[in-house]
Structures are given as structure tokens and as C-alpha cells.
Amino acid sequence: MLCAPYDGRLWSVLGRVIVVAGEDPALEGVAAGAVAAGASVAVVSRTLPGDVPATVRFRADPADRGVWDRVAMHVEQHLGPVDGVATDAGHRSVIDAVFGADLARRGHGTIVTADGEPADALLTRLRGTPPATPVRPAAGDRDR
């Protein structure tokens, strides 16, 4: 499994399709980290800067369900099935309606919501694995 470094952690996303939808500034880091790690990333936002790395970008309102009637189909046709979505609290209900059933039906992928967490924590949650934290053995414990 190929991995790319992101802020000192390894996050395997090579070949995955990630949608980043919303206006929260942390989503910039999610898009940049996912692209750097080899994912295909679709950014849907009215306010995220135009220089945020993305495979494809849509300057559109992610709260508008009509936008998703076009965008979701375009993403799946050109990038492939969506493996995960990063969004913000203001857009979560629309994102759930658009992607939730399909992710559940396929049995993998997740939707994560930016809520004051740094981008690397969102990336880790998007991957579905907790961040690696070394555990030191307690004093006196020995491997047997």
C-alpha cells in the first residue's frame, strides 16, 4: 500500500476520490493534503481560494441541492466513485443527502465535518483510521 506523508503521519489515499465541499478554512488543508497524497480531489466551494490544490474545482454553492445534481454526476463520471467527503457543519445535511446512501451501500468511505480540527485530523478521520500514537509500556512491563 502506497502512502504519502502529511504532517508527520502516513495517510493512504492513492487512487481514492475525495470531495471537499464547504467554506471552512480547514478544508483547504484537507484538499491540499489529499492531492499531495495521490487522491483525486473535487473541490466545491464559493469562498475557498482558487489556488487550493484540486483535480477539479467547482465555484458553486455546496448548500444548493441543484448544484449536486450536476456536480456529483460529473465527479463520478470523470474521477470515479466517491470514497469520502470532507465538509463543514453548514453543508453537512446536503452532503449526507447526496453521498450518504451510496457510501453506506458500498460499505466503505465516510463523511467528515470540519469542526475546529486541523486538516491532518480530518484527513485521518476521512481515511477511517485513528492517528497513530505510540504507546509506551508501563514501567515494569516486559514482553514475554
C-alpha positions in Angstrom: 0.0 0.0 0.0 1.5 3.3 -1.0 1.4 6.2 1.4 2.4 9.8 1.3 3.5 11.9 4.3 1.2 14.5 5.6 2.3 16.5 8.7 4.4 13.6 10.0 1.7 11.0 9.6 1.1 8.5 6.8 -2.3 8.6 5.1 -3.0 6.1 2.3 -5.2 7.7 -0.3 -3.5 6.9 -3.6 -6.2 6.4 -6.2 -9.1 7.5 -3.9 -11.7 10.1 -4.9 -12.3 12.7 -2.3 -14.9 15.5 -2.4 -14.2 18.7 -0.4 -17.3 20.8 -0.1 -17.9 23.9 2.0 -16.4 27.1 3.2 -14.4 26.2 6.4 -10.7 27.2 6.0 -9.6 23.8 7.3 -11.0 22.3 4.1 -8.1 24.0 2.2 -5.6 21.8 4.1 -7.8 18.7 3.5 -7.8 19.3 -0.2 -4.0 20.1 -0.3 -3.1 17.0 1.8 -5.3 14.6 -0.2 -3.9 15.9 -3.6 -0.3 15.6 -2.2 -1.0 12.0 -1.1 -2.3 11.0 -4.6 -6.1 11.3 -4.3 -8.3 12.7 -7.0 -10.0 15.7 -5.3 -13.1 17.6 -6.3 -13.5 21.0 -4.5 -17.0 22.6 -4.4 -17.0 26.0 -2.7 -17.9 29.6 -3.2 -15.1 31.0 -1.0 -12.1 28.7 -0.8 -9.2 30.3 -2.7 -8.7 29.4 -6.3 -5.2 28.2 -5.6 -6.3 25.3 -3.3 -5.0 22.1 -5.0 -7.7 20.1 -6.7 -8.2 17.7 -9.6 -11.4 19.5 -10.5 -12.9 22.6 -9.0 -16.5 24.0 -9.0 -17.1 27.5 -7.9 -20.6 26.8 -6.6 -22.8 26.9 -3.5 -22.4 23.4 -1.8 -25.7 24.1 0.1 -27.7 24.1 -3.2 -29.1 20.7 -3.9 -29.4 21.6 -7.6 -25.7 22.1 -7.8 -25.1 18.5 -6.7 -27.5 17.1 -9.3 -24.8 18.2 -11.8 -21.6 18.1 -9.8 -22.0 14.6 -8.2 -22.6 13.0 -11.6 -19.6 14.9 -13.1 -17.3 13.8 -10.3 -18.3 10.1 -10.5 -18.1 10.0 -14.3 -14.7 11.7 -14.6 -12.9 10.8 -11.3 -14.7 7.6 -10.2 -16.9 6.6 -7.3 -16.6 8.9 -4.3 -14.6 7.4 -1.4 -15.0 10.2 1.1 -16.3 13.7 1.6 -15.0 16.5 3.9 -17.4 19.3 4.6 -18.4 21.8 7.2 -21.4 21.9 9.6 -23.4 24.3 7.4 -23.4 21.9 4.5 -23.5 18.5 6.2 -27.2 17.8 5.7 -27.0 18.4 2.0 -23.8 16.2 1.7 -25.5 13.4 3.7 -28.4 13.5 1.3 -26.2 13.4 -1.8 -23.5 10.9 -0.8 -24.6 9.1 2.4 -26.7 6.4 0.9 -24.2 5.5 -1.8 -21.3 5.3 0.7 -23.4 3.1 3.0 -24.5 0.9 0.2 -20.9 0.3 -0.9 -19.8 -0.3 2.7 -16.8 2.0 2.7 -16.0 5.7 2.8 -17.1 8.3 5.2 -18.2 11.9 5.5 -16.3 14.1 7.9 -17.2 17.5 9.2 -14.7 20.3 9.9 -15.4 21.4 13.5 -12.3 23.3 14.6 -10.0 20.3 13.9 -6.8 20.7 12.0 -6.6 19.4 8.5 -4.5 16.4 9.4 -7.1 15.2 11.9 -9.8 15.5 9.3 -7.6 13.6 6.8 -7.1 10.8 9.3 -10.8 10.6 10.1 -11.6 10.6 6.4 -9.3 7.6 6.0 -11.2 5.9 8.7 -8.3 5.1 10.9 -7.2 6.8 14.1 -4.0 8.7 14.2 -1.0 6.6 15.1 0.0 7.3 18.7 3.0 5.4 20.1 2.1 3.7 23.3 4.9 3.3 25.8 4.9 0.3 28.0 4.3 0.9 31.7 7.3 0.7 33.9 7.9 -2.9 34.8 6.0 -4.4 31.8 8.1 -6.8 29.7 7.4 -8.6 26.5 7.0 -12.3 27.2 
